[in-house]
Amino acid sequence: MTQVAIPRPLSASHKSGWLQRLVSLPRQRRALARLDARLLKDVGITRAQAEAEAARPIWDAPDIWISGRC
């Protein structure tokens, strides 16, 4: 039997959580760009990857944030 998923409207708390994450995104990206080589190695990314992430626009949010699964 095939199941069809009908999306339900987002709750007010979910909407505010998504908005808070979106507002914090530029701050997080700036902080990532300021990490030194040792910390970048701990995180497992290169300087080029950190700079590329920091340069992304605010509307280019991670897919998991947009989908609401976090």
All heavy atoms as TSV, in Angstrom:
chain	resi	resn	atom	element	x	y	z
A	1	MET	N	N	0.842	-1.178	0.000
A	1	MET	CA	C	0.000	0.000	0.000
A	1	MET	C	C	0.888	1.244	0.000
A	1	MET	O	O	1.871	1.322	0.713
A	1	MET	CB	C	-0.913	-0.030	1.209
A	1	MET	CG	C	-1.744	1.202	1.328
A	1	MET	SD	S	-2.514	1.242	2.947
A	1	MET	CE	C	-4.163	1.487	2.568
A	2	THR	N	N	0.534	2.217	-0.774
A	2	THR	CA	C	1.283	3.465	-0.849
A	2	THR	C	C	0.782	4.435	0.199
A	2	THR	O	O	-0.419	4.571	0.404
A	2	THR	CB	C	1.110	4.110	-2.237
A	2	THR	OG1	O	1.538	3.183	-3.224
A	2	THR	CG2	C	1.903	5.379	-2.340
A	3	GLN	N	N	1.717	5.080	0.856
A	3	GLN	CA	C	1.350	6.082	1.857
A	3	GLN	C	C	1.677	7.466	1.320
A	3	GLN	O	O	2.694	7.659	0.655
A	3	GLN	CB	C	2.107	5.851	3.159
A	3	GLN	CG	C	1.729	4.572	3.841
A	3	GLN	CD	C	2.472	4.404	5.147
A	3	GLN	OE1	O	3.402	5.122	5.452
A	3	GLN	NE2	N	2.036	3.432	5.931
A	4	VAL	N	N	0.829	8.387	1.614
A	4	VAL	CA	C	1.037	9.766	1.204
A	4	VAL	C	C	1.214	10.605	2.462
A	4	VAL	O	O	0.380	10.566	3.359
A	4	VAL	CB	C	-0.166	10.298	0.386
A	4	VAL	CG1	C	0.035	11.750	0.033
A	4	VAL	CG2	C	-0.366	9.450	-0.854
A	5	ALA	N	N	2.312	11.336	2.508
A	5	ALA	CA	C	2.568	12.203	3.665
A	5	ALA	C	C	2.016	13.589	3.377
A	5	ALA	O	O	2.314	14.191	2.352
A	5	ALA	CB	C	4.058	12.286	3.940
A	6	ILE	N	N	1.176	14.043	4.254
A	6	ILE	CA	C	0.621	15.390	4.124
A	6	ILE	C	C	1.334	16.276	5.131
A	6	ILE	O	O	1.263	16.038	6.339
A	6	ILE	CB	C	-0.894	15.392	4.387
A	6	ILE	CG1	C	-1.585	14.474	3.378
A	6	ILE	CG2	C	-1.447	16.804	4.317
A	6	ILE	CD1	C	-3.040	14.253	3.652
A	7	PRO	N	N	2.080	17.274	4.645
A	7	PRO	CA	C	2.809	18.120	5.581
A	7	PRO	C	C	1.850	18.907	6.456
A	7	PRO	O	O	0.816	19.386	6.003
A	7	PRO	CB	C	3.629	19.041	4.694
A	7	PRO	CG	C	2.985	19.003	3.365
A	7	PRO	CD	C	2.238	17.697	3.264
A	8	ARG	N	N	2.187	18.999	7.713
A	8	ARG	CA	C	1.351	19.785	8.611
A	8	ARG	C	C	1.973	21.166	8.775
A	8	ARG	O	O	3.176	21.335	8.595
A	8	ARG	CB	C	1.186	19.090	9.955
A	8	ARG	CG	C	2.446	18.707	10.587
A	8	ARG	CD	C	2.234	17.796	11.796
A	8	ARG	NE	N	3.557	17.397	12.207
A	8	ARG	CZ	C	4.127	17.754	13.326
A	8	ARG	NH1	N	3.474	18.458	14.203
A	8	ARG	NH2	N	5.340	17.392	13.600
A	9	PRO	N	N	1.191	22.148	9.104
A	9	PRO	CA	C	1.717	23.502	9.274
A	9	PRO	C	C	2.748	23.533	10.399
A	9	PRO	O	O	2.663	22.786	11.368
A	9	PRO	CB	C	0.491	24.331	9.646
A	9	PRO	CG	C	-0.682	23.499	9.305
A	9	PRO	CD	C	-0.239	22.077	9.308
A	10	LEU	N	N	3.722	24.407	10.253
A	10	LEU	CA	C	4.746	24.552	11.282
A	10	LEU	C	C	4.160	25.224	12.512
A	10	LEU	O	O	3.384	26.167	12.409
A	10	LEU	CB	C	5.911	25.400	10.763
A	10	LEU	CG	C	6.689	24.821	9.590
A	10	LEU	CD1	C	7.732	25.824	9.134
A	10	LEU	CD2	C	7.314	23.504	9.945
A	11	SER	N	N	4.545	24.727	13.671
A	11	SER	CA	C	4.079	25.334	14.916
A	11	SER	C	C	4.812	26.655	15.133
A	11	SER	O	O	5.856	26.918	14.535
A	11	SER	CB	C	4.357	24.406	16.097
A	11	SER	OG	O	5.753	24.282	16.288
A	12	ALA	N	N	4.285	27.477	16.005
A	12	ALA	CA	C	4.905	28.769	16.304
A	12	ALA	C	C	6.296	28.580	16.884
A	12	ALA	O	O	7.220	29.322	16.548
A	12	ALA	CB	C	4.034	29.560	17.271
A	13	SER	N	N	6.485	27.567	17.731
A	13	SER	CA	C	7.806	27.348	18.326
A	13	SER	C	C	8.803	26.887	17.265
A	13	SER	O	O	9.974	27.245	17.308
A	13	SER	CB	C	7.726	26.330	19.461
A	13	SER	OG	O	7.321	25.074	18.966
A	14	HIS	N	N	8.337	26.097	16.303
A	14	HIS	CA	C	9.230	25.660	15.233
A	14	HIS	C	C	9.641	26.845	14.373
A	14	HIS	O	O	10.806	26.983	14.001
A	14	HIS	CB	C	8.560	24.588	14.382
A	14	HIS	CG	C	9.435	24.116	13.264
A	14	HIS	ND1	N	10.437	23.209	13.460
A	14	HIS	CD2	C	9.476	24.469	11.967
A	14	HIS	CE1	C	11.063	23.010	12.305
A	14	HIS	NE2	N	10.489	23.755	11.392
A	15	LYS	N	N	8.691	27.717	14.054
A	15	LYS	CA	C	8.993	28.891	13.239
A	15	LYS	C	C	9.994	29.795	13.944
A	15	LYS	O	O	10.933	30.287	13.334
A	15	LYS	CB	C	7.719	29.672	12.934
A	15	LYS	CG	C	6.808	28.986	11.960
A	15	LYS	CD	C	5.545	29.792	11.758
A	15	LYS	CE	C	4.543	29.050	10.921
A	15	LYS	NZ	N	3.267	29.756	10.826
A	16	SER	N	N	9.822	30.010	15.234
A	16	SER	CA	C	10.740	30.893	15.948
A	16	SER	C	C	12.113	30.241	16.076
A	16	SER	O	O	13.131	30.926	16.018
A	16	SER	CB	C	10.191	31.267	17.324
A	16	SER	OG	O	10.142	30.148	18.173
A	17	GLY	N	N	12.158	28.916	16.234
A	17	GLY	CA	C	13.442	28.223	16.299
A	17	GLY	C	C	14.204	28.353	14.996
A	17	GLY	O	O	15.411	28.586	14.980
A	18	TRP	N	N	13.501	28.213	13.876
A	18	TRP	CA	C	14.132	28.350	12.567
A	18	TRP	C	C	14.643	29.770	12.384
A	18	TRP	O	O	15.757	29.980	11.902
A	18	TRP	CB	C	13.123	27.993	11.478
A	18	TRP	CG	C	13.718	28.004	10.111
A	18	TRP	CD1	C	14.396	26.988	9.516
A	18	TRP	CD2	C	13.698	29.078	9.177
A	18	TRP	NE1	N	14.803	27.361	8.261
A	18	TRP	CE2	C	14.393	28.639	8.026
A	18	TRP	CE3	C	13.177	30.367	9.190
A	18	TRP	CZ2	C	14.571	29.449	6.906
A	18	TRP	CZ3	C	13.355	31.168	8.075
A	18	TRP	CH2	C	14.037	30.705	6.950
A	19	LEU	N	N	13.871	30.745	12.802
A	19	LEU	CA	C	14.277	32.139	12.670
A	19	LEU	C	C	15.504	32.434	13.535
A	19	LEU	O	O	16.430	33.108	13.090
A	19	LEU	CB	C	13.117	33.071	13.058
A	19	LEU	CG	C	13.386	34.561	12.914
A	19	LEU	CD1	C	13.770	34.916	11.485
A	19	LEU	CD2	C	12.174	35.359	13.359
A	20	GLN	N	N	15.534	31.910	14.733
A	20	GLN	CA	C	16.696	32.116	15.602
A	20	GLN	C	C	17.952	31.516	14.983
A	20	GLN	O	O	19.023	32.111	15.036
A	20	GLN	CB	C	16.448	31.512	16.982
A	20	GLN	CG	C	15.452	32.287	17.795
A	20	GLN	CD	C	15.079	31.571	19.083
A	20	GLN	OE1	O	15.275	30.367	19.227
A	20	GLN	NE2	N	14.533	32.322	20.022
A	21	ARG	N	N	17.834	30.322	14.400
A	21	ARG	CA	C	18.996	29.710	13.753
A	21	ARG	C	C	19.452	30.538	12.559
A	21	ARG	O	O	20.645	30.726	12.350
A	21	ARG	CB	C	18.666	28.281	13.322
A	21	ARG	CG	C	18.550	27.320	14.482
A	21	ARG	CD	C	18.421	25.888	14.013
A	21	ARG	NE	N	17.303	25.632	13.128
A	21	ARG	CZ	C	16.100	25.262	13.523
A	21	ARG	NH1	N	15.837	25.120	14.802
A	21	ARG	NH2	N	15.150	25.035	12.644
A	22	LEU	N	N	18.499	31.048	11.789
A	22	LEU	CA	C	18.841	31.845	10.622
A	22	LEU	C	C	19.548	33.139	11.029
A	22	LEU	O	O	20.525	33.535	10.398
A	22	LEU	CB	C	17.588	32.162	9.805
A	22	LEU	CG	C	17.814	32.820	8.456
A	22	LEU	CD1	C	18.614	31.897	7.546
A	22	LEU	CD2	C	16.496	33.175	7.812
A	23	VAL	N	N	19.090	33.766	12.092
A	23	VAL	CA	C	19.707	35.006	12.556
A	23	VAL	C	C	21.118	34.741	13.089
A	23	VAL	O	O	22.016	35.567	12.932
A	23	VAL	CB	C	18.821	35.681	13.634
A	23	VAL	CG1	C	19.542	36.803	14.320
A	23	VAL	CG2	C	17.527	36.175	13.002
A	24	SER	N	N	21.337	33.581	13.690
A	24	SER	CA	C	22.653	33.278	14.253
A	24	SER	C	C	23.644	32.790	13.198
A	24	SER	O	O	24.842	32.725	13.460
A	24	SER	CB	C	22.531	32.238	15.367
A	24	SER	OG	O	22.209	30.976	14.839
A	25	LEU	N	N	23.184	32.470	12.013
A	25	LEU	CA	C	24.037	31.912	10.977
A	25	LEU	C	C	25.217	32.817	10.610
A	25	LEU	O	O	26.355	32.334	10.576
A	25	LEU	CB	C	23.202	31.560	9.751
A	25	LEU	CG	C	23.875	30.793	8.636
A	25	LEU	CD1	C	24.495	29.500	9.153
A	25	LEU	CD2	C	22.875	30.479	7.548
A	26	PRO	N	N	25.035	34.106	10.335
A	26	PRO	CA	C	26.197	34.945	10.009
A	26	PRO	C	C	27.230	35.000	11.139
A	26	PRO	O	O	28.435	34.956	10.880
A	26	PRO	CB	C	25.587	36.331	9.759
A	26	PRO	CG	C	24.168	36.077	9.446
A	26	PRO	CD	C	23.783	34.854	10.223
A	27	ARG	N	N	26.761	35.036	12.371
A	27	ARG	CA	C	27.685	35.073	13.517
A	27	ARG	C	C	28.500	33.785	13.569
A	27	ARG	O	O	29.719	33.796	13.775
A	27	ARG	CB	C	26.902	35.266	14.812
A	27	ARG	CG	C	27.760	35.247	16.062
A	27	ARG	CD	C	26.921	35.325	17.327
A	27	ARG	NE	N	25.816	34.373	17.387
A	27	ARG	CZ	C	25.952	33.072	17.698
A	27	ARG	NH1	N	27.132	32.578	17.978
A	27	ARG	NH2	N	24.897	32.290	17.738
A	28	GLN	N	N	27.843	32.657	13.360
A	28	GLN	CA	C	28.540	31.374	13.385
A	28	GLN	C	C	29.551	31.270	12.252
A	28	GLN	O	O	30.659	30.758	12.436
A	28	GLN	CB	C	27.530	30.235	13.286
A	28	GLN	CG	C	26.639	30.107	14.488
A	28	GLN	CD	C	25.574	29.044	14.288
A	28	GLN	OE1	O	25.727	28.128	13.493
A	28	GLN	NE2	N	24.469	29.181	15.005
A	29	ARG	N	N	29.185	31.760	11.093
A	29	ARG	CA	C	30.103	31.701	9.948
A	29	ARG	C	C	31.306	32.613	10.162
A	29	ARG	O	O	32.426	32.248	9.796
A	29	ARG	CB	C	29.353	32.043	8.660
A	29	ARG	CG	C	28.431	30.914	8.242
A	29	ARG	CD	C	27.661	31.219	6.995
A	29	ARG	NE	N	26.934	30.032	6.540
A	29	ARG	CZ	C	25.953	30.061	5.670
A	29	ARG	NH1	N	25.564	31.206	5.138
A	29	ARG	NH2	N	25.349	28.945	5.320
A	30	ARG	N	N	31.098	33.782	10.755
A	30	ARG	CA	C	32.239	34.666	11.064
A	30	ARG	C	C	33.168	34.001	12.074
A	30	ARG	O	O	34.393	34.075	11.953
A	30	ARG	CB	C	31.756	36.018	11.592
A	30	ARG	CG	C	31.188	36.934	10.531
A	30	ARG	CD	C	30.960	38.341	11.063
A	30	ARG	NE	N	30.118	38.398	12.247
A	30	ARG	CZ	C	28.796	38.492	12.248
A	30	ARG	NH1	N	28.145	38.554	11.103
A	30	ARG	NH2	N	28.115	38.542	13.372
A	31	ALA	N	N	32.600	33.347	13.079
A	31	ALA	CA	C	33.405	32.660	14.093
A	31	ALA	C	C	34.202	31.522	13.453
A	31	ALA	O	O	35.377	31.318	13.794
A	31	ALA	CB	C	32.505	32.122	15.205
A	32	LEU	N	N	33.603	30.804	12.531
A	32	LEU	CA	C	34.309	29.731	11.832
A	32	LEU	C	C	35.502	30.286	11.067
A	32	LEU	O	O	36.594	29.713	11.105
A	32	LEU	CB	C	33.352	29.014	10.876
A	32	LEU	CG	C	33.933	27.864	10.062
A	32	LEU	CD1	C	34.369	26.730	10.982
A	32	LEU	CD2	C	32.916	27.374	9.052
A	33	ALA	N	N	35.325	31.415	10.418
A	33	ALA	CA	C	36.405	32.025	9.640
A	33	ALA	C	C	37.563	32.478	10.534
A	33	ALA	O	O	38.695	32.576	10.069
A	33	ALA	CB	C	35.867	33.203	8.841
A	34	ARG	N	N	37.293	32.747	11.807
A	34	ARG	CA	C	38.339	33.220	12.727
A	34	ARG	C	C	39.107	32.092	13.417
A	34	ARG	O	O	40.079	32.362	14.122
A	34	ARG	CB	C	37.721	34.126	13.795
A	34	ARG	CG	C	37.278	35.479	13.282
A	34	ARG	CD	C	36.925	36.417	14.424
A	34	ARG	NE	N	35.919	35.875	15.313
A	34	ARG	CZ	C	34.620	36.143	15.264
A	34	ARG	NH1	N	34.155	36.963	14.346
A	34	ARG	NH2	N	33.780	35.615	16.132
A	35	LEU	N	N	38.696	30.851	13.234
A	35	LEU	CA	C	39.388	29.745	13.892
A	35	LEU	C	C	40.820	29.619	13.381
A	35	LEU	O	O	41.083	29.813	12.194
A	35	LEU	CB	C	38.652	28.428	13.656
A	35	LEU	CG	C	37.267	28.284	14.270
A	35	LEU	CD1	C	36.685	26.914	13.931
A	35	LEU	CD2	C	37.301	28.494	15.766
A	36	ASP	N	N	41.741	29.279	14.287
A	36	ASP	CA	C	43.127	29.079	13.875
A	36	ASP	C	C	43.299	27.674	13.285
A	36	ASP	O	O	42.382	26.850	13.305
A	36	ASP	CB	C	44.095	29.329	15.034
A	36	ASP	CG	C	43.927	28.367	16.200
A	36	ASP	OD1	O	43.392	27.263	16.007
A	36	ASP	OD2	O	44.355	28.719	17.313
A	37	ALA	N	N	44.482	27.405	12.750
A	37	ALA	CA	C	44.755	26.145	12.052
A	37	ALA	C	C	44.516	24.929	12.955
A	37	ALA	O	O	43.993	23.908	12.506
A	37	ALA	CB	C	46.168	26.145	11.511
A	38	ARG	N	N	44.909	25.034	14.223
A	38	ARG	CA	C	44.741	23.908	15.150
A	38	ARG	C	C	43.268	23.577	15.340
A	38	ARG	O	O	42.857	22.409	15.305
A	38	ARG	CB	C	45.383	24.248	16.498
A	38	ARG	CG	C	45.273	23.141	17.536
A	38	ARG	CD	C	45.855	23.579	18.874
A	38	ARG	NE	N	45.247	24.783	19.405
A	38	ARG	CZ	C	44.113	24.800	20.130
A	38	ARG	NH1	N	43.478	23.685	20.398
A	38	ARG	NH2	N	43.629	25.934	20.584
A	39	LEU	N	N	42.449	24.603	15.541
A	39	LEU	CA	C	41.019	24.362	15.747
A	39	LEU	C	C	40.335	23.866	14.476
A	39	LEU	O	O	39.443	23.019	14.531
A	39	LEU	CB	C	40.345	25.627	16.273
A	39	LEU	CG	C	40.761	26.029	17.688
A	39	LEU	CD1	C	40.172	27.386	18.047
A	39	LEU	CD2	C	40.332	24.976	18.681
A	40	LEU	N	N	40.749	24.397	13.329
A	40	LEU	CA	C	40.189	23.901	12.068
A	40	LEU	C	C	40.510	22.421	11.888
A	40	LEU	O	O	39.674	21.646	11.434
A	40	LEU	CB	C	40.712	24.711	10.886
A	40	LEU	CG	C	40.168	26.127	10.757
A	40	LEU	CD1	C	40.908	26.882	9.667
A	40	LEU	CD2	C	38.672	26.129	10.515
A	41	LYS	N	N	41.725	22.030	12.274
A	41	LYS	CA	C	42.097	20.614	12.183
A	41	LYS	C	C	41.224	19.779	13.116
A	41	LYS	O	O	40.787	18.684	12.751
A	41	LYS	CB	C	43.574	20.441	12.533
A	41	LYS	CG	C	44.057	19.038	12.352
A	41	LYS	CD	C	45.545	18.924	12.630
A	41	LYS	CE	C	45.977	17.466	12.474
A	41	LYS	NZ	N	47.393	17.289	12.781
A	42	ASP	N	N	40.954	20.295	14.316
A	42	ASP	CA	C	40.079	19.586	15.258
A	42	ASP	C	C	38.676	19.380	14.673
A	42	ASP	O	O	38.058	18.339	14.879
A	42	ASP	CB	C	39.962	20.344	16.582
A	42	ASP	CG	C	41.186	20.217	17.458
A	42	ASP	OD1	O	42.047	19.361	17.169
A	42	ASP	OD2	O	41.283	20.985	18.430
A	43	VAL	N	N	38.196	20.385	13.979
A	43	VAL	CA	C	36.859	20.315	13.379
A	43	VAL	C	C	36.875	19.431	12.134
A	43	VAL	O	O	35.854	18.860	11.751
A	43	VAL	CB	C	36.353	21.743	13.031
A	43	VAL	CG1	C	35.032	21.714	12.309
A	43	VAL	CG2	C	36.245	22.591	14.275
A	44	GLY	N	N	38.037	19.335	11.497
A	44	GLY	CA	C	38.172	18.482	10.319
A	44	GLY	C	C	37.926	19.187	9.005
A	44	GLY	O	O	37.495	18.553	8.039
A	45	ILE	N	N	38.191	20.498	8.978
A	45	ILE	CA	C	38.040	21.232	7.724
A	45	ILE	C	C	39.299	22.053	7.452
A	45	ILE	O	O	40.078	22.342	8.356
A	45	ILE	CB	C	36.788	22.144	7.715
A	45	ILE	CG1	C	36.878	23.235	8.787
A	45	ILE	CG2	C	35.526	21.331	7.871
A	45	ILE	CD1	C	35.764	24.250	8.692
A	46	THR	N	N	39.465	22.431	6.207
A	46	THR	CA	C	40.620	23.230	5.812
A	46	THR	C	C	40.289	24.712	5.923
A	46	THR	O	O	39.113	25.099	6.048
A	46	THR	CB	C	41.016	22.927	4.357
A	46	THR	OG1	O	39.948	23.358	3.492
A	46	THR	CG2	C	41.296	21.449	4.145
A	47	ARG	N	N	41.318	25.530	5.832
A	47	ARG	CA	C	41.122	26.988	5.838
A	47	ARG	C	C	40.242	27.390	4.659
A	47	ARG	O	O	39.336	28.213	4.802
A	47	ARG	CB	C	42.489	27.686	5.780
A	47	ARG	CG	C	42.454	29.174	5.497
A	47	ARG	CD	C	41.813	30.037	6.538
A	47	ARG	NE	N	42.371	29.791	7.860
A	47	ARG	CZ	C	41.736	30.116	8.992
A	47	ARG	NH1	N	40.548	30.684	8.958
A	47	ARG	NH2	N	42.268	29.867	10.156
A	48	ALA	N	N	40.485	26.799	3.500
A	48	ALA	CA	C	39.689	27.132	2.308
A	48	ALA	C	C	38.212	26.782	2.515
A	48	ALA	O	O	37.325	27.548	2.116
A	48	ALA	CB	C	40.238	26.412	1.086
A	49	GLN	N	N	37.932	25.638	3.139
A	49	GLN	CA	C	36.539	25.251	3.397
A	49	GLN	C	C	35.890	26.219	4.383
A	49	GLN	O	O	34.724	26.587	4.221
A	49	GLN	CB	C	36.479	23.832	3.948
A	49	GLN	CG	C	36.812	22.766	2.928
A	49	GLN	CD	C	36.961	21.397	3.547
A	49	GLN	OE1	O	37.579	21.246	4.598
A	49	GLN	NE2	N	36.388	20.397	2.892
A	50	ALA	N	N	36.628	26.628	5.407
A	50	ALA	CA	C	36.088	27.564	6.394
A	50	ALA	C	C	35.781	28.906	5.743
A	50	ALA	O	O	34.731	29.503	6.000
A	50	ALA	CB	C	37.079	27.746	7.541
A	51	GLU	N	N	36.685	29.377	4.903
A	51	GLU	CA	C	36.460	30.663	4.228
A	51	GLU	C	C	35.296	30.578	3.242
A	51	GLU	O	O	34.520	31.527	3.113
A	51	GLU	CB	C	37.743	31.116	3.547
A	51	GLU	CG	C	38.802	31.536	4.549
A	51	GLU	CD	C	40.142	31.855	3.917
A	51	GLU	OE1	O	40.279	31.743	2.678
A	51	GLU	OE2	O	41.057	32.220	4.674
A	52	ALA	N	N	35.181	29.446	2.558
A	52	ALA	CA	C	34.055	29.267	1.624
A	52	ALA	C	C	32.729	29.269	2.374
A	52	ALA	O	O	31.742	29.874	1.927
A	52	ALA	CB	C	34.226	27.973	0.831
A	53	GLU	N	N	32.679	28.603	3.518
A	53	GLU	CA	C	31.453	28.584	4.332
A	53	GLU	C	C	31.127	29.984	4.843
A	53	GLU	O	O	29.975	30.412	4.826
A	53	GLU	CB	C	31.609	27.615	5.496
A	53	GLU	CG	C	30.401	27.527	6.389
A	53	GLU	CD	C	29.169	26.950	5.720
A	53	GLU	OE1	O	29.291	26.173	4.761
A	53	GLU	OE2	O	28.044	27.285	6.168
A	54	ALA	N	N	32.138	30.705	5.285
A	54	ALA	CA	C	31.923	32.053	5.818
A	54	ALA	C	C	31.424	33.014	4.743
A	54	ALA	O	O	30.715	33.972	5.044
A	54	ALA	CB	C	33.217	32.578	6.435
A	55	ALA	N	N	31.775	32.749	3.490
A	55	ALA	CA	C	31.377	33.635	2.394
A	55	ALA	C	C	29.967	33.366	1.875
A	55	ALA	O	O	29.439	34.152	1.088
A	55	ALA	CB	C	32.378	33.498	1.247
A	56	ARG	N	N	29.347	32.275	2.321
A	56	ARG	CA	C	28.002	31.957	1.837
A	56	ARG	C	C	26.993	33.000	2.325
A	56	ARG	O	O	27.098	33.493	3.448
A	56	ARG	CB	C	27.570	30.574	2.330
A	56	ARG	CG	C	28.343	29.447	1.663
A	56	ARG	CD	C	28.092	28.111	2.296
A	56	ARG	NE	N	26.690	27.734	2.205
A	56	ARG	CZ	C	26.201	26.607	2.712
A	56	ARG	NH1	N	26.981	25.760	3.364
A	56	ARG	NH2	N	24.932	26.325	2.591
A	57	PRO	N	N	26.004	33.332	1.501
A	57	PRO	CA	C	24.989	34.305	1.918
A	57	PRO	C	C	24.047	33.733	2.975
A	57	PRO	O	O	23.919	32.511	3.112
A	57	PRO	CB	C	24.235	34.618	0.622
A	57	PRO	CG	C	24.482	33.447	-0.260
A	57	PRO	CD	C	25.814	32.877	0.129
A	58	ILE	N	N	23.381	34.598	3.712
A	58	ILE	CA	C	22.501	34.170	4.809
A	58	ILE	C	C	21.373	33.264	4.321
A	58	ILE	O	O	20.966	32.347	5.015
A	58	ILE	CB	C	21.945	35.373	5.589
A	58	ILE	CG1	C	21.239	34.888	6.855
A	58	ILE	CG2	C	21.035	36.205	4.720
A	58	ILE	CD1	C	20.831	35.970	7.805
A	59	TRP	N	N	20.893	33.492	3.107
A	59	TRP	CA	C	19.768	32.679	2.625
A	59	TRP	C	C	20.227	31.278	2.194
A	59	TRP	O	O	19.418	30.424	1.914
A	59	TRP	CB	C	19.046	33.370	1.465
A	59	TRP	CG	C	19.935	33.678	0.308
A	59	TRP	CD1	C	20.286	32.838	-0.699
A	59	TRP	CD2	C	20.591	34.913	0.060
A	59	TRP	NE1	N	21.131	33.474	-1.558
A	59	TRP	CE2	C	21.335	34.760	-1.126
A	59	TRP	CE3	C	20.626	36.137	0.706
A	59	TRP	CZ2	C	22.109	35.780	-1.660
A	59	TRP	CZ3	C	21.393	37.153	0.172
A	59	TRP	CH2	C	22.117	36.963	-0.999
A	60	ASP	N	N	21.527	31.058	2.174
A	60	ASP	CA	C	22.064	29.749	1.827
A	60	ASP	C	C	22.276	28.950	3.116
A	60	ASP	O	O	23.387	28.624	3.507
A	60	ASP	CB	C	23.379	29.920	1.066
A	60	ASP	CG	C	23.865	28.630	0.431
A	60	ASP	OD1	O	23.133	27.624	0.501
A	60	ASP	OD2	O	24.972	28.638	-0.127
A	61	ALA	N	N	21.180	28.658	3.779
A	61	ALA	CA	C	21.214	27.941	5.059
A	61	ALA	C	C	21.343	26.447	4.807
A	61	ALA	O	O	20.950	25.948	3.746
A	61	ALA	CB	C	19.940	28.224	5.845
A	62	PRO	N	N	21.889	25.708	5.779
A	62	PRO	CA	C	21.980	24.252	5.633
A	62	PRO	C	C	20.609	23.626	5.397
A	62	PRO	O	O	19.609	24.050	5.962
A	62	PRO	CB	C	22.564	23.804	6.970
A	62	PRO	CG	C	23.272	25.001	7.505
A	62	PRO	CD	C	22.478	26.178	7.024
A	63	ASP	N	N	20.576	22.608	4.543
A	63	ASP	CA	C	19.309	21.949	4.191
A	63	ASP	C	C	18.567	21.423	5.420
A	63	ASP	O	O	17.348	21.479	5.472
A	63	ASP	CB	C	19.555	20.799	3.211
A	63	ASP	CG	C	19.973	21.275	1.858
A	63	ASP	OD1	O	19.667	22.430	1.518
A	63	ASP	OD2	O	20.590	20.491	1.117
A	64	ILE	N	N	19.286	20.923	6.396
A	64	ILE	CA	C	18.624	20.356	7.569
A	64	ILE	C	C	17.860	21.441	8.351
A	64	ILE	O	O	16.834	21.183	8.961
A	64	ILE	CB	C	19.612	19.599	8.473
A	64	ILE	CG1	C	18.854	18.732	9.455
A	64	ILE	CG2	C	20.565	20.554	9.170
A	64	ILE	CD1	C	19.698	17.693	10.134
A	65	TRP	N	N	18.340	22.680	8.320
A	65	TRP	CA	C	17.628	23.781	8.992
A	65	TRP	C	C	16.320	24.076	8.273
A	65	TRP	O	O	15.301	24.346	8.879
A	65	TRP	CB	C	18.474	25.019	9.010
A	65	TRP	CG	C	19.584	24.994	9.992
A	65	TRP	CD1	C	20.106	23.906	10.639
A	65	TRP	CD2	C	20.310	26.109	10.473
A	65	TRP	NE1	N	21.125	24.293	11.454
A	65	TRP	CE2	C	21.274	25.630	11.381
A	65	TRP	CE3	C	20.254	27.460	10.201
A	65	TRP	CZ2	C	22.164	26.478	12.012
A	65	TRP	CZ3	C	21.137	28.295	10.833
A	65	TRP	CH2	C	22.080	27.800	11.744
A	66	ILE	N	N	16.390	24.051	6.944
A	66	ILE	CA	C	15.210	24.372	6.142
A	66	ILE	C	C	14.161	23.270	6.264
A	66	ILE	O	O	12.970	23.538	6.342
A	66	ILE	CB	C	15.615	24.601	4.682
A	66	ILE	CG1	C	16.526	25.844	4.594
A	66	ILE	CG2	C	14.401	24.745	3.780
A	66	ILE	CD1	C	17.223	26.012	3.280
A	67	SER	N	N	14.624	22.028	6.328
A	67	SER	CA	C	13.680	20.908	6.386
A	67	SER	C	C	12.992	20.802	7.745
A	67	SER	O	O	11.955	20.174	7.859
A	67	SER	CB	C	14.403	19.593	6.099
A	67	SER	OG	O	15.285	19.275	7.153
A	68	GLY	N	N	13.582	21.396	8.786
A	68	GLY	CA	C	12.967	21.350	10.103
A	68	GLY	C	C	13.274	20.095	10.890
A	68	GLY	O	O	12.646	19.813	11.887
A	69	ARG	N	N	14.276	19.337	10.461
A	69	ARG	CA	C	14.612	18.087	11.159
A	69	ARG	C	C	15.615	18.299	12.286
A	69	ARG	O	O	16.092	17.344	12.856
A	69	ARG	CB	C	15.173	17.072	10.174
A	69	ARG	CG	C	14.145	16.586	9.195
A	69	ARG	CD	C	14.674	15.428	8.377
A	69	ARG	NE	N	15.982	15.698	7.807
A	69	ARG	CZ	C	16.198	16.021	6.546
A	69	ARG	NH1	N	15.181	16.140	5.729
A	69	ARG	NH2	N	17.405	16.204	6.087
A	70	CYS	N	N	15.945	19.527	12.616
A	70	CYS	CA	C	16.899	19.739	13.694
A	70	CYS	C	C	16.240	20.417	14.873
A	70	CYS	O	O	15.164	20.895	14.822
A	70	CYS	CB	C	18.088	20.554	13.219
A	70	CYS	SG	S	17.697	22.205	12.662
